[in-house]
Amino acid sequence: MRISIVNGSAGYDGDTVLSEINFEVCDNEKVAVVGRNGSGKTTLLKCLTGEVVPTEGDGDEKYSFTVSGAPRIGYLAQITFDENATFLDEILKSFSDVIALEKKVESALAEMDGNPSEEKALKYSEALDRFENAGGYTYKKEYMTAVRKFGFSDEDLDKKLAAFSGGQRTKIALIKLLLSKPDLLLLDEPTNHLDLPAVEWLENFLKNYKKSLVVVSHDRMFLDRVVNVVYETEYGVTTRYKGNYTAYVSQKQQAYDKALKDSKWKEKEIARLTSLVERFRYKATKAAMVQSKLKEIERIGRPDAPRRFDTATFRADFQPETESGRDVVVMNKLVFGYDKPLGELTYTVTKGRKIGVIGLNGTGKSTLLKTIAGSINPLSGSVVFGANVKAGYFDQVMAASYSERTVIEDFREEFPSLTDTEIRTALGGFLFTGDDVFKRVVDLSGGEKVRLQLCKIFKKRPNVLILDEPTNHMDIIGKETLEKLLVDYTGTVIVVSHDRYLINRVSDGLFVFCDGGVKYFDGTYEEYEETRRNEEDIRVADAKEKKKTGGERFIAGKEEARRKHRIAFLEQKITALENEAKEIRKKLDDPQINCDYIRVTEIESLLKEYDEKLEPLLTEWESLN
């Protein structure tokens, strides 16, 4: 399978989004498409599905769009449901070929049982082989694992699809798409709104996927673990990089540095050659040399500086205006929740700590932050701010505001003492420039609403930040900007995020929601992952041991007893032989025997026989210990 676009162009309604597409995906390649919001990532996916038809681009090469191997392409947007079908009915559609083989096996078996013959036995054996090779013995386990990892129960399988929410149906569509295993799998932000177990399952599934993948994602840890090729969409151009996300970042920087160095060299060289031309232009004897230098200048070309990365992003000076006391947030037997408790926590967050909050959706992460921020009351226990604490709270619900006010009006309401110039300066730092400030808040994109909320928080310069999913709707540049701000921030941070990359880079401790409660982990996210993997390995090993039947344990016990008995027997035998050899060796110390060559030769020959008897016994003894 191979799909290639050379010098393509694509857009909508006459507006060009990508002006120079050079893209290729081959068998077993796992390709990421990265870039700023609006840079054309989804447009590129739609080119691959045929929803958008590329035309000739602005590059020098001849346009072509080739598809070889007649690949079966799977794209989430193309998944449709029968609302009256059950969850299980839809999932089983992904295994229609395997189920058909299963029915053939059952039919062949029935024929053989009814009237056995060599021919029917052979038919049954062949059907069974095809069924096994197609994954017939594992497909049920495969889809049940996916169903559970995506947060569904076994009982959900019998529900009709009409009973599920829109978000749940999106997850079901993703499961169905993954299990159908198309030749080319296209995924657009697949980790959005997935819990950590689902993301980890998805990572493992895609790493082991035997076919091709193209994925658009802002999840950098996900890309690092899954892909081996990265295409960047920037300034309307696609650029290919070999490796995962980290490799792409490094290569891009290296390419820019080289281009900048080459540009400076060109500039310097052209200046030198131009100086020579001007010096000897009017000397007839140097005319040939002058012409040579002019041709060399033409060959070198114009020394344009390379385009700097598209790094336009927000900026802020939001270091704490005042310092807090040592103890920032003191939680004492804090029970939080609404109708029922979601967890209990006793912990003191001290000045300068940066605590990440992780766990499954719906387990109480946002509720904990609301309780700490004072938006809701504890069910019991207490949460108290320490001395001189000035908190800034980012609420993902507040960030989705539907206010009819303009951006500048919304900001002015919170900071009435600021002049228009001061307000515009603050908003400009978060990319609200020119007429952008007159947009209604309700009309802003998700990313713009997040930036507006952060702008208001940072303007207050708090010494404690309480952040609930602050990177929602942000592209990678925005996420990296916020990460750097939080890393450099000298105050205290408590942050809920599904972005593992951010959590790992920013946090030095974790509140982990699991097993119906919350616990503190002292370390980074990578350290937590390592600890959790080790615990899981131990748990699996223990489970396997416990799973052994009584008969298996009996057999294992018998084998162990047999081993110990054999060791004892060997040790007895070895000791006896060594004692016999020792007694024979003593004869060599007898002067009468020692001077008799024939007797000495007989004794040495006898000792050799003892050594030959001992060697296999010692070898077996060593293998059993």
Rosetta blueprint (number, residue, H / E / L):
1 M L
2 R E
3 I E
4 S E
5 I E
6 V E
7 N E
8 G E
9 S E
10 A E
11 G E
12 Y E
13 D L
14 G L
15 D E
16 T E
17 V E
18 L E
19 S E
20 E E
21 I E
22 N E
23 F E
24 E E
25 V E
26 C E
27 D L
28 N L
29 E L
30 K E
31 V E
32 A E
33 V E
34 V E
35 G E
36 R L
37 N L
38 G L
39 S L
40 G L
41 K H
42 T H
43 T H
44 L H
45 L H
46 K H
47 C H
48 L H
49 T H
50 G L
51 E L
52 V L
53 V L
54 P L
55 T E
56 E E
57 G L
58 D L
59 G L
60 D L
61 E L
62 K L
63 Y L
64 S E
65 F E
66 T E
67 V E
68 S E
69 G L
70 A L
71 P L
72 R L
73 I E
74 G E
75 Y E
76 L H
77 A H
78 Q H
79 I L
80 T L
81 F L
82 D L
83 E L
84 N L
85 A L
86 T E
87 F H
88 L H
89 D H
90 E H
91 I H
92 L H
93 K H
94 S H
95 F H
96 S H
97 D H
98 V H
99 I H
100 A H
101 L H
102 E H
103 K H
104 K H
105 V H
106 E H
107 S H
108 A H
109 L H
110 A H
111 E H
112 M H
113 D H
114 G H
115 N L
116 P L
117 S L
118 E H
119 E H
120 K H
121 A H
122 L H
123 K H
124 Y H
125 S H
126 E H
127 A H
128 L H
129 D H
130 R H
131 F H
132 E H
133 N H
134 A L
135 G L
136 G L
137 Y L
138 T L
139 Y H
140 K H
141 K H
142 E H
143 Y H
144 M H
145 T H
146 A H
147 V H
148 R H
149 K H
150 F L
151 G L
152 F L
153 S L
154 D H
155 E H
156 D H
157 L H
158 D H
159 K L
160 K E
161 L H
162 A H
163 A H
164 F L
165 S L
166 G H
167 G H
168 Q H
169 R H
170 T H
171 K H
172 I H
173 A H
174 L H
175 I H
176 K H
177 L H
178 L H
179 L H
180 S H
181 K L
182 P L
183 D L
184 L E
185 L E
186 L E
187 L E
188 D E
189 E L
190 P L
191 T L
192 N L
193 H L
194 L L
195 D L
196 L H
197 P H
198 A H
199 V H
200 E H
201 W H
202 L H
203 E H
204 N H
205 F H
206 L H
207 K H
208 N L
209 Y L
210 K L
211 K L
212 S E
213 L E
214 V E
215 V E
216 V E
217 S L
218 H L
219 D L
220 R H
221 M H
222 F H
223 L H
224 D H
225 R H
226 V H
227 V L
228 N L
229 V E
230 V E
231 Y E
232 E E
233 T E
234 E E
235 Y L
236 G L
237 V E
238 T E
239 T E
240 R E
241 Y E
242 K E
243 G L
244 N L
245 Y H
246 T H
247 A H
248 Y H
249 V H
250 S H
251 Q H
252 K H
253 Q H
254 Q H
255 A H
256 Y H
257 D H
258 K H
259 A H
260 L H
261 K H
262 D H
263 S H
264 K H
265 W H
266 K H
267 E H
268 K H
269 E H
270 I H
271 A H
272 R H
273 L H
274 T H
275 S H
276 L H
277 V H
278 E H
279 R H
280 F H
281 R L
282 Y L
283 K L
284 A H
285 T H
286 K H
287 A H
288 A H
289 M H
290 V H
291 Q H
292 S H
293 K H
294 L H
295 K H
296 E H
297 I H
298 E H
299 R H
300 I H
301 G L
302 R L
303 P L
304 D L
305 A L
306 P L
307 R L
308 R L
309 F L
310 D L
311 T L
312 A L
313 T L
314 F L
315 R L
316 A L
317 D L
318 F L
319 Q L
320 P L
321 E L
322 T L
323 E L
324 S L
325 G L
326 R L
327 D E
328 V E
329 V E
330 V E
331 M E
332 N E
333 K E
334 L E
335 V E
336 F E
337 G E
338 Y L
339 D L
340 K L
341 P E
342 L E
343 G E
344 E E
345 L E
346 T E
347 Y E
348 T E
349 V E
350 T E
351 K L
352 G L
353 R L
354 K E
355 I E
356 G E
357 V E
358 I E
359 G E
360 L L
361 N L
362 G L
363 T L
364 G L
365 K H
366 S H
367 T H
368 L H
369 L H
370 K H
371 T H
372 I H
373 A H
374 G L
375 S L
376 I L
377 N L
378 P L
379 L L
380 S E
381 G E
382 S E
383 V E
384 V E
385 F E
386 G L
387 A L
388 N L
389 V L
390 K L
391 A E
392 G E
393 Y E
394 F E
395 D L
396 Q H
397 V H
398 M H
399 A H
400 A L
401 S L
402 Y L
403 S L
404 E L
405 R L
406 T E
407 V H
408 I H
409 E H
410 D H
411 F H
412 R H
413 E H
414 E H
415 F L
416 P L
417 S L
418 L L
419 T L
420 D H
421 T H
422 E H
423 I H
424 R H
425 T H
426 A H
427 L H
428 G H
429 G L
430 F L
431 L L
432 F L
433 T L
434 G H
435 D H
436 D H
437 V H
438 F H
439 K L
440 R E
441 V H
442 V H
443 D H
444 L L
445 S L
446 G H
447 G H
448 E H
449 K H
450 V H
451 R H
452 L H
453 Q H
454 L H
455 C H
456 K H
457 I H
458 F H
459 K H
460 K L
461 R L
462 P L
463 N L
464 V E
465 L E
466 I E
467 L E
468 D E
469 E L
470 P L
471 T L
472 N L
473 H L
474 M L
475 D L
476 I H
477 I H
478 G H
479 K H
480 E H
481 T H
482 L H
483 E H
484 K H
485 L H
486 L H
487 V H
488 D H
489 Y L
490 T L
491 G L
492 T E
493 V E
494 I E
495 V E
496 V E
497 S L
498 H L
499 D L
500 R H
501 Y H
502 L H
503 I H
504 N H
505 R H
506 V H
507 S L
508 D L
509 G E
510 L E
511 F E
512 V E
513 F E
514 C E
515 D L
516 G L
517 G E
518 V E
519 K E
520 Y E
521 F E
522 D L
523 G L
524 T L
525 Y H
526 E H
527 E H
528 Y H
529 E H
530 E H
531 T H
532 R H
533 R H
534 N H
535 E H
536 E H
537 D H
538 I H
539 R H
540 V H
541 A H
542 D H
543 A H
544 K H
545 E H
546 K H
547 K H
548 K L
549 T L
550 G H
551 G H
552 E H
553 R H
554 F H
555 I H
556 A H
557 G H
558 K H
559 E H
560 E H
561 A H
562 R H
563 R H
564 K H
565 H H
566 R H
567 I H
568 A H
569 F H
570 L H
571 E H
572 Q H
573 K H
574 I H
575 T H
576 A H
577 L H
578 E H
579 N H
580 E H
581 A H
582 K H
583 E H
584 I H
585 R H
586 K H
587 K H
588 L H
589 D H
590 D L
591 P H
592 Q H
593 I H
594 N H
595 C L
596 D L
597 Y H
598 I H
599 R H
600 V H
601 T H
602 E H
603 I H
604 E H
605 S H
606 L H
607 L H
608 K H
609 E H
610 Y H
611 D H
612 E H
613 K H
614 L H
615 E H
616 P H
617 L H
618 L H
619 T H
620 E H
621 W H
622 E H
623 S H
624 L H
625 N L
